[in-house]
Amino acid sequence: MSHKLSSPSASLFPFPPPSSPPQKFMAETFAFNIVEKLIEKLATVAYQEISLAWGVQTDFQRLNDILTTVKDVLLDTEENVAQNNQQRNWLQKLKDACYGAEDVLDEFQIEALRKQVLKQRSIGKKVHSFFSSSNPVAFRFRMAHKIKKVTERFGEIAALKANFHLAGRHYDTRYLVTGLDRETHSFVQAADIIGRDEDKEKIIKTLMQDPTDGEGISVLPIVGIGGLGKTALAKLVYNDECVDRHFELKMWVFRDCLDEKKYLLILDDLWNEDHIKWDELKQLLVQGAKGSQIVVTTRSSQVAEIMSTISTHNLQGLPEKESLCLFLQFASKKGEINQHQNLVKIGEEIVKKCSGVPLVLKTLGSLLLSKTSEDDWEFVRDSEMWKLVQEEKSIFPVLKLSYDQLPPYLKPCFAYLSVFPKDYEFDQMALIHFWMAHDLLHSSNENEDAEDIGERYLNDLSSRSFFQDFAQSLSFQSFKMHDLLHDLALSVAKNECSTVNCFKQIIAPGIRHLCLDSLDFFEEQSSGFLDVDTLGHLRTFRLENMKEGSNSESFIKKCLSRFQNLRVLDLQGSSFEVLPKRVGRLKHLRYLDLNDNSKIKKLPNFVCKLPCLQTLLLYCEGIEELPKNMRYMINLRMLVISTKQRSLSKNGFENLKSLRHLMIGNCKNLEYLFDGIQNLKSLHALIISGCKNLISMPQGFEALIALKVLVIWECEKLHLNMTLGSEGRGKEDDSQDYHIASRLRLQELVIGGVPKLEVLPEWLLVESANTLRVLALGECENLTKFPERQNFTSLEGLGITDCPNLSSLPERMQCLKQLVIERCPILIERYNPENGEDWAKISHASRIRIDGNEITSNK
């Protein structure tokens, strides 16, 4: 039986959105961003020094003059490019020339980094043989020739702009400021989902009923257009307590473990309309007990018709009242909208056009966040996009409007995410370094850390509802993109980024970022793929779901021989036993991901010769030994490692003075870290996890003046009141002199799985007690108390789990906003809201959860 959509939204969006965005949405060229990036690069102190050192000041100045002239007309050109093929071709040539110029400029930086390594003190002859020296005269001659070609090419392209009668227009720098102080709605909880209680109860009631049609299992489809909240509704149902009690087993995706149990299975976002494949899957599912239920979310009524055994739940748009509530929740900070009733009236008119679609309401609300001008709100209300919405029968014009309102520096940051697959779980720090590898992070302050800039960019995109499904684990934040926003990213980046699922797929000329997903690397299929000339200029090369075998490894080696300009190489989950030597020749490489490679046992020394490498992800269980020459990786900013070594003292970690983020994980044999850790004066985050034999923190640790985040997890033998050198010589450090010497000013501290911990060491808290914003303690069964007379004056979030002997919390935590206490019987009794003797000391916190129960304070 066919089920037609009968929701209010059907009048505006009567059909599911197309699988790809409408063709009238032109892809971005990002030429403005690339030109601006080159101008900024030429203006830096580093490049001014380079131009003097190599005698190329005149060449650099000429290049800067041409770029500045072109930049003035670029915004006007890019906005009108859809109407003029000649302009589009001109922009493509300009973009290609910019990329070529950047490659040339980067060669000067590479040479400067190589010389910097050679000039390091205490470097013997081995270094000179390790880093082959280049002939300065030959280098200058070669680079002078390249710069001449670049400037000539730009001169020809710049001359052509006169044909287009373009208007100069300067980018309004005020736009740079508006996004920086926006508050994010990133952490909207599932419990805060508005207007879906009735749908939830209806579905749960259906799931509680045994099938009446003789079938052992029932299939309930939830059908609705993209952005309507099908997945969010399925999650509400999945996490409900009644559902927990009713089903012995719950699965979000299928697992072969049914065994006559009554189960609930969620199949999210299905598109396959093949009867035969569904019948095959159904045969696997019937082994569950009678009364088992399957919930399917889909945009396709055809899928629902094929799969359903009971009546389909057609998800409708939110009612108008709930729609307005959701819209205003994202459009204003708490309570502020009440001061602007004129905006509320305009908001009501906007909401009527949204047809109750949550993604549209959130997107447009976020677009207007903190804007109090009627003009801004009326611009959205009266936008031409509403006409497109009805013509295209999709919500893409709404999402495109939100994208169009991004400042230019954020647009490529969003668009480049299309090189990752749908439903990809982004790690915050890894994504920031991905952007950094492509020089997408800009600030008027040349001395500002790129990581801090990247965090602001993330917050800005989050506040505009470009991300969802935020999760926190230890100090790591992860998130995802909605499928429709991913489609939008694919649309605007289709001239820059491509994901290939089949070797016959046509790749647009000028592609710089490529992902190969789930491919079979048979010789006859893949050979022609590498003949495409356009791939020689790739800057990102990623592999998803790579299949093991000699064919795939051979293919990747051929790729690496062609892709000489790579900035990002992602071989996560690959099956190399030995890393291809070609990796060592990628002189532009800044980001190398080798995580989850179970076969590789040793990282070759040539990785240490990559002069520009900023990010190295090497979380591989099989690594037996790290390279000896890591001390020469002076540009490294993020390092994630796993190794079977007992000590890291011979790898030269103390020389990695650019390092900001260091994670040492799953090093089961590790007993000692390394001496000289105090030299890492730029280190912001240190995560030590799963190092079960680690005995102590290294001497000098207390001098890490830039350290903001410290995570120590599952280190069973760690004694935090002792520091040891690499040879095991150490001392107890819980002394008054040591307390005074400690210069740590932590903002986040997470300690868990450290059974030797009895009292939080005072040396950790001398300065940090005044700077800590987040403190989490877990699985410390012998922890009994906090240091006496220690006030946490800045602490906003405190989490204590599985610390059964901890008897009290710090006395003064006046800034506390969130408190979680789980499985800590003494604390729970003492801080119980009903009769706890110290409840008053924590009752001012706005959010309190004790043993899974949310507690509302009366204050």
Secondary structure, DSSP 8 states (H G I E B T S, - for coil): ------SGGGGT--S---SS--TTS-----HHHHHHHHHHHHHSHHHHHHHHHHT-HHHHHHHHHHHHHHHHHHHHHHHTGGG-HHHHHHHHHHHHHHHHHHHHHHHHHHHHHHHHHHT-TT--HHHHHHS----HHHHHHHHHHHHHHHHHHHHHHHHHGGGGT-------TTHHHHTTT----TT--GGG--S-HHHHHHHHHHHTS--SSS-SEEEEEEE--TTS-HHHHHHHHHT-HHHHHH-SEEESS--S--TT--EEEEEEEE----HHHHHHHHHHHTTS-TTEEEEEEES-HHHHHHH-SS--EE-----HHHHHHHHHHHHSSTTGGGG-HHHHHHHHHHHHHTTT-HHHHHHHHHHTTT---HHHHHHHHT-THHHHHHHHTSSHHHHHHHHHTS-TTTHHHHHGGGGS-TT--EEHHHHHHHHHHTT----S-TTS-HHHHHHHHHHHHHHTT--EEEEEETTEEEEE--HHHHHHHHHHTTTTEEEESSTT----TT--EEEEES----HHHHTGGGG-GGGGG-SEEEEES---SHHHHHHHHHHHHH-TT-SEEE-TT---SS--GGGGG-TT--EEE-TT-SS--B--GGGGG-TT--EEEE--TT--B--TTGGG-TT--EEEE----SB-TTTTGGG-TT--EEEEE--TT--B--TTGGG-TT--EEEEES-TT---EETTGGG-TT--EEEEES-TT--TTEEE-TTS-EEE--SHHHHHH-----SEEEEES-TT-SB--HHHHTTGGGT-SEEEEES-TT--B--TT---TT--EEEEES-TT-----S--TT--EEEEES-HHHHHHT-TTT-TTGGGTTT-SEEEETTEEE----
